[in-house]
Amino acid sequence: MLLALKTHNLHKFIDASIVPPPQHITNVAEVTKVNPDVENFERQDNAFSSWLLFFEGFTFSNERSMKHFLMKIKLFCENSTSCGEVISEHEHITTILNGLSLEYESVITVISTNQVFFSLQGFTTILLDVKAQQQSLVVDVNVGSPAPL
């Protein structure tokens, strides 16, 4: 988690030794004006708060659809971009990987160790295909099971 915070320059919001910028600054002519760094700090603070609320206890599970999970991640990335924190495709994919449950461990391993970069579109297609295969296997197993006595 700390790595993700540092990646997005949000670690200062959990480090008590870092003080927010002052609301106002005085220039050499002794004129007081609004500090332009405050707006950036507040934008990042809002992005951080949004990020924490979004990811608190958030992982993909069978109860949620994969499409819903991917849409929530996409919405988060778009909201971060609107706050001035641009999320790259690589970070977007990493965010998705971090939210997957253990049943996707093989997919996580293949994607994270592969030398070929997957586009976001290609990656989400792979996840949707894997989920469809898993659901197909569950249906096949349930149909082929003998009736209980």
C-alpha positions as CSV (number, residue, x, y, z in Angstrom):
1,M,0.0,0.0,0.0
2,L,2.9,2.4,0.8
3,L,4.3,1.9,-2.6
4,A,1.0,2.9,-4.2
5,L,0.8,5.9,-2.0
6,K,4.3,7.0,-2.9
7,T,3.6,6.3,-6.6
8,H,0.8,8.8,-6.6
9,N,2.7,11.2,-4.2
10,L,0.0,10.7,-1.5
11,H,2.2,9.4,1.3
12,K,2.5,12.9,2.7
13,F,-1.1,12.6,3.9
14,I,-0.3,9.7,6.3
15,D,3.1,11.1,7.3
16,A,2.6,13.5,10.3
17,S,6.0,15.1,9.8
18,I,4.8,16.6,6.5
19,V,2.9,19.9,7.1
20,P,0.3,21.1,4.6
21,P,1.3,24.4,2.8
22,P,0.1,27.6,4.4
23,Q,-3.2,29.0,3.1
24,H,-1.7,32.4,2.4
25,I,1.8,33.6,1.4
26,T,3.5,37.0,1.5
27,N,5.6,38.0,-1.4
28,V,8.7,40.4,-1.2
29,A,6.4,43.4,-1.5
30,E,4.7,42.3,1.7
31,V,1.5,41.5,-0.2
32,T,-0.5,38.5,1.1
33,K,-2.1,36.2,-1.4
34,V,-3.6,32.8,-1.6
35,N,-0.9,30.1,-1.8
36,P,-1.2,28.3,-5.2
37,D,0.2,25.1,-3.6
38,V,-2.9,24.8,-1.4
39,E,-5.1,24.0,-4.3
40,N,-2.8,21.2,-5.5
41,F,-2.5,19.9,-1.9
42,E,-6.3,19.8,-1.4
43,R,-6.8,18.1,-4.8
44,Q,-4.3,15.4,-3.8
45,D,-5.9,15.1,-0.4
46,N,-9.3,14.6,-2.0
47,A,-7.8,12.0,-4.4
48,F,-6.2,10.2,-1.4
49,S,-9.5,10.2,0.5
50,S,-11.4,8.9,-2.5
51,W,-8.7,6.3,-3.0
52,L,-8.9,5.1,0.6
53,L,-12.7,5.0,0.6
54,F,-12.8,3.2,-2.7
55,F,-10.3,0.5,-1.8
56,E,-11.3,-0.1,1.8
57,G,-12.0,-3.8,1.8
58,F,-12.5,-3.8,-1.9
59,T,-11.5,-7.0,-3.7
60,F,-13.2,-9.0,-6.5
61,S,-15.2,-11.9,-5.3
62,N,-17.7,-14.3,-6.9
63,E,-20.6,-12.3,-5.5
64,R,-19.7,-9.4,-7.9
65,S,-19.6,-9.6,-11.6
66,M,-16.2,-9.1,-13.2
67,K,-17.6,-6.3,-15.4
68,H,-18.8,-4.5,-12.3
69,F,-15.4,-4.8,-10.7
70,L,-13.6,-3.5,-13.8
71,M,-16.1,-0.6,-14.1
72,K,-15.5,0.4,-10.5
73,I,-11.7,0.4,-11.1
74,K,-12.2,2.4,-14.3
75,L,-14.4,5.0,-12.5
76,F,-11.8,5.3,-9.8
77,C,-9.0,6.0,-12.4
78,E,-11.2,8.5,-14.2
79,N,-12.0,10.3,-10.9
80,S,-8.3,10.4,-10.0
81,T,-7.5,11.9,-13.4
82,S,-10.2,14.6,-12.9
83,C,-8.4,15.4,-9.6
84,G,-5.1,15.9,-11.4
85,E,-3.6,12.4,-10.7
86,V,-3.2,10.7,-14.1
87,I,-3.3,6.9,-13.8
88,S,-1.3,5.2,-16.5
89,E,-2.5,1.9,-18.2
90,H,0.2,0.1,-16.2
91,E,-1.1,1.5,-12.9
92,H,-4.6,0.8,-13.9
93,I,-3.7,-2.9,-14.6
94,T,-1.8,-3.1,-11.4
95,T,-4.8,-1.7,-9.5
96,I,-7.0,-4.5,-11.0
97,L,-4.4,-7.2,-10.2
98,N,-4.2,-6.0,-6.6
99,G,-8.0,-6.3,-6.2
100,L,-8.3,-9.8,-7.6
101,S,-9.0,-12.7,-5.2
102,L,-6.8,-15.8,-4.8
103,E,-8.8,-17.7,-7.4
104,Y,-7.1,-15.5,-10.0
105,E,-3.6,-16.2,-8.7
106,S,-2.6,-18.0,-11.9
107,V,-3.7,-15.0,-14.0
108,I,-1.9,-12.6,-11.7
109,T,1.3,-14.7,-12.1
110,V,1.1,-14.9,-15.9
111,I,0.4,-11.1,-16.3
112,S,3.0,-9.9,-13.8
113,T,5.8,-12.2,-15.0
114,N,5.1,-11.8,-18.7
115,Q,7.7,-9.9,-20.7
116,V,5.0,-8.7,-23.1
117,F,3.0,-5.6,-22.0
118,F,-0.7,-6.2,-22.2
119,S,-2.9,-3.2,-23.1
120,L,-5.7,-2.4,-20.7
121,Q,-8.2,-3.6,-23.3
122,G,-6.4,-6.9,-23.8
123,F,-6.0,-7.4,-20.1
124,T,-9.6,-6.9,-19.3
125,T,-10.6,-9.2,-22.2
126,I,-8.4,-11.9,-20.6
127,L,-10.1,-11.4,-17.2
128,L,-13.6,-11.6,-18.7
129,D,-12.7,-14.7,-20.6
130,V,-11.2,-16.4,-17.5
131,K,-14.4,-15.5,-15.5
132,A,-16.6,-16.9,-18.3
133,Q,-14.5,-20.1,-18.3
134,Q,-14.8,-20.5,-14.6
135,Q,-18.6,-20.0,-14.7
136,S,-18.8,-22.5,-17.6
137,L,-16.9,-25.1,-15.5
138,V,-19.2,-24.6,-12.5
139,V,-22.3,-25.1,-14.7
140,D,-20.7,-28.3,-16.3
141,V,-19.8,-29.7,-12.8
142,N,-23.3,-29.0,-11.5
143,V,-25.1,-30.5,-14.5
144,G,-22.9,-33.6,-14.4
145,S,-23.3,-34.2,-10.7
146,P,-25.5,-37.1,-9.6
147,A,-28.7,-36.2,-7.8
148,P,-28.5,-36.4,-4.0
149,L,-30.1,-39.5,-2.5
